[in-house]
Amino acid sequence: MALFFEQAVELGKESNITAKQIANAIINKKADLSKKPEDLVNQIKESSQVTEIDPKELELAIEKALSENEKAVSDYKSGKIQVIGYLIGQVKKQLQKADTNQIKTSIEQALK
């Protein structure tokens, strides 16, 4: 298992995949260690890809999340900025492969 991990980390470096991501896949996601380390790296790479979302689609998803979570919106406006993570999660439920930073920036703009 240690050799598998080391090989996966070396291969992951080429794709900007961290050792932490690889360890998470092995331990928490119970990766199949009977396959090659390349397969694990490719699986992590595929699952972590984000896509550019159409701004209109993102705007609609944010409007829906904000209207369905009025308490979180009021909490944010009263200074509890950590609830933005919850709102990001609500948008990501609708747009799984969207970039989290793009969602966060758009939510912050919508709440101004």
C-alpha positions as YAML, in Angstrom:
chain: A
units: angstrom
residues:
- id: 1
  name: MET
  ca: [0.00, 0.00, 0.00]
- id: 2
  name: ALA
  ca: [2.86, 2.40, 0.77]
- id: 3
  name: LEU
  ca: [4.42, 1.78, -2.64]
- id: 4
  name: PHE
  ca: [1.05, 2.30, -4.33]
- id: 5
  name: PHE
  ca: [0.65, 5.60, -2.47]
- id: 6
  name: GLU
  ca: [4.17, 6.78, -3.36]
- id: 7
  name: GLN
  ca: [3.64, 5.97, -7.04]
- id: 8
  name: ALA
  ca: [0.26, 7.71, -7.05]
- id: 9
  name: VAL
  ca: [1.76, 10.82, -5.42]
- id: 10
  name: GLU
  ca: [4.52, 10.98, -8.04]
- id: 11
  name: LEU
  ca: [1.98, 10.63, -10.85]
- id: 12
  name: GLY
  ca: [-0.34, 13.11, -9.16]
- id: 13
  name: LYS
  ca: [2.33, 15.81, -9.11]
- id: 14
  name: GLU
  ca: [2.15, 15.97, -12.91]
- id: 15
  name: SER
  ca: [-1.59, 16.74, -12.69]
- id: 16
  name: ASN
  ca: [-1.45, 19.06, -9.65]
- id: 17
  name: ILE
  ca: [-3.06, 16.44, -7.44]
- id: 18
  name: THR
  ca: [-1.83, 16.63, -3.87]
- id: 19
  name: ALA
  ca: [-0.80, 13.78, -1.61]
- id: 20
  name: LYS
  ca: [-3.71, 14.77, 0.63]
- id: 21
  name: GLN
  ca: [-6.19, 14.24, -2.21]
- id: 22
  name: ILE
  ca: [-4.69, 10.83, -2.94]
- id: 23
  name: ALA
  ca: [-4.73, 9.81, 0.72]
- id: 24
  name: ASN
  ca: [-8.35, 10.96, 0.97]
- id: 25
  name: ALA
  ca: [-9.30, 8.82, -2.02]
- id: 26
  name: ILE
  ca: [-7.53, 5.77, -0.62]
- id: 27
  name: ILE
  ca: [-8.78, 6.08, 2.96]
- id: 28
  name: ASN
  ca: [-12.17, 7.80, 2.82]
- id: 29
  name: LYS
  ca: [-13.37, 6.78, -0.60]
- id: 30
  name: LYS
  ca: [-11.97, 3.26, -0.32]
- id: 31
  name: ALA
  ca: [-10.16, 3.33, -3.66]
- id: 32
  name: ASP
  ca: [-9.56, 0.01, -5.36]
- id: 33
  name: LEU
  ca: [-5.86, -0.68, -4.75]
- id: 34
  name: SER
  ca: [-5.85, -3.66, -7.08]
- id: 35
  name: LYS
  ca: [-5.84, -1.21, -9.99]
- id: 36
  name: LYS
  ca: [-2.84, 0.81, -11.12]
- id: 37
  name: PRO
  ca: [-1.87, 4.09, -9.41]
- id: 38
  name: GLU
  ca: [-2.49, 5.80, -12.77]
- id: 39
  name: ASP
  ca: [-6.13, 4.75, -12.59]
- id: 40
  name: LEU
  ca: [-6.53, 6.32, -9.16]
- id: 41
  name: VAL
  ca: [-4.91, 9.56, -10.31]
- id: 42
  name: ASN
  ca: [-7.15, 9.68, -13.39]
- id: 43
  name: GLN
  ca: [-10.22, 9.05, -11.25]
- id: 44
  name: ILE
  ca: [-9.29, 11.91, -8.89]
- id: 45
  name: LYS
  ca: [-8.56, 14.17, -11.84]
- id: 46
  name: GLU
  ca: [-11.95, 13.46, -13.41]
- id: 47
  name: SER
  ca: [-13.86, 13.97, -10.18]
- id: 48
  name: SER
  ca: [-12.16, 17.27, -9.41]
- id: 49
  name: GLN
  ca: [-12.64, 18.91, -12.80]
- id: 50
  name: VAL
  ca: [-14.75, 22.02, -12.79]
- id: 51
  name: THR
  ca: [-16.57, 23.44, -15.73]
- id: 52
  name: GLU
  ca: [-17.30, 26.99, -16.70]
- id: 53
  name: ILE
  ca: [-20.95, 27.67, -15.99]
- id: 54
  name: ASP
  ca: [-23.13, 29.91, -18.09]
- id: 55
  name: PRO
  ca: [-23.55, 33.16, -16.12]
- id: 56
  name: LYS
  ca: [-27.34, 33.08, -16.58]
- id: 57
  name: GLU
  ca: [-27.54, 29.52, -15.27]
- id: 58
  name: LEU
  ca: [-25.38, 30.49, -12.28]
- id: 59
  name: GLU
  ca: [-27.51, 33.55, -11.59]
- id: 60
  name: LEU
  ca: [-30.70, 31.46, -11.62]
- id: 61
  name: ALA
  ca: [-29.19, 28.86, -9.28]
- id: 62
  name: ILE
  ca: [-28.07, 31.59, -6.87]
- id: 63
  name: GLU
  ca: [-31.47, 33.30, -6.95]
- id: 64
  name: LYS
  ca: [-33.12, 29.97, -6.12]
- id: 65
  name: ALA
  ca: [-30.68, 29.21, -3.29]
- id: 66
  name: LEU
  ca: [-31.10, 32.68, -1.78]
- id: 67
  name: SER
  ca: [-34.90, 32.65, -1.99]
- id: 68
  name: GLU
  ca: [-35.10, 29.17, -0.41]
- id: 69
  name: ASN
  ca: [-32.70, 30.05, 2.42]
- id: 70
  name: GLU
  ca: [-33.87, 33.41, 3.76]
- id: 71
  name: LYS
  ca: [-32.50, 32.74, 7.26]
- id: 72
  name: ALA
  ca: [-29.00, 32.15, 5.90]
- id: 73
  name: VAL
  ca: [-29.27, 35.35, 3.87]
- id: 74
  name: SER
  ca: [-30.34, 37.38, 6.91]
- id: 75
  name: ASP
  ca: [-27.59, 35.77, 9.00]
- id: 76
  name: TYR
  ca: [-25.02, 36.74, 6.35]
- id: 77
  name: LYS
  ca: [-26.29, 40.30, 6.21]
- id: 78
  name: SER
  ca: [-26.13, 40.54, 10.00]
- id: 79
  name: GLY
  ca: [-22.44, 39.67, 9.96]
- id: 80
  name: LYS
  ca: [-22.31, 35.86, 10.11]
- id: 81
  name: ILE
  ca: [-20.24, 35.56, 6.96]
- id: 82
  name: GLN
  ca: [-19.45, 31.87, 7.53]
- id: 83
  name: VAL
  ca: [-22.96, 30.96, 6.29]
- id: 84
  name: ILE
  ca: [-21.72, 31.68, 2.78]
- id: 85
  name: GLY
  ca: [-20.32, 28.14, 2.83]
- id: 86
  name: TYR
  ca: [-23.82, 26.79, 3.33]
- id: 87
  name: LEU
  ca: [-25.14, 28.94, 0.47]
- id: 88
  name: ILE
  ca: [-22.31, 27.76, -1.78]
- id: 89
  name: GLY
  ca: [-23.32, 24.19, -0.96]
- id: 90
  name: GLN
  ca: [-26.92, 24.90, -1.91]
- id: 91
  name: VAL
  ca: [-25.82, 26.24, -5.30]
- id: 92
  name: LYS
  ca: [-23.42, 23.32, -5.83]
- id: 93
  name: LYS
  ca: [-26.33, 20.92, -5.33]
- id: 94
  name: GLN
  ca: [-27.78, 22.40, -8.50]
- id: 95
  name: LEU
  ca: [-24.50, 22.87, -10.40]
- id: 96
  name: GLN
  ca: [-22.21, 20.06, -9.24]
- id: 97
  name: LYS
  ca: [-19.19, 20.79, -11.41]
- id: 98
  name: ALA
  ca: [-19.24, 24.57, -10.98]
- id: 99
  name: ASP
  ca: [-16.19, 26.39, -9.67]
- id: 100
  name: THR
  ca: [-16.61, 27.12, -5.95]
- id: 101
  name: ASN
  ca: [-14.74, 30.43, -6.16]
- id: 102
  name: GLN
  ca: [-16.96, 31.60, -9.02]
- id: 103
  name: ILE
  ca: [-20.05, 30.68, -6.98]
- id: 104
  name: LYS
  ca: [-18.73, 32.45, -3.88]
- id: 105
  name: THR
  ca: [-17.94, 35.65, -5.78]
- id: 106
  name: SER
  ca: [-21.37, 35.65, -7.43]
- id: 107
  name: ILE
  ca: [-23.19, 35.06, -4.13]
- id: 108
  name: GLU
  ca: [-21.26, 37.89, -2.47]
- id: 109
  name: GLN
  ca: [-22.24, 40.22, -5.31]
- id: 110
  name: ALA
  ca: [-25.88, 39.15, -5.08]
- id: 111
  name: LEU
  ca: [-25.96, 39.82, -1.34]
- id: 112
  name: LYS
  ca: [-24.58, 43.38, -1.59]
...
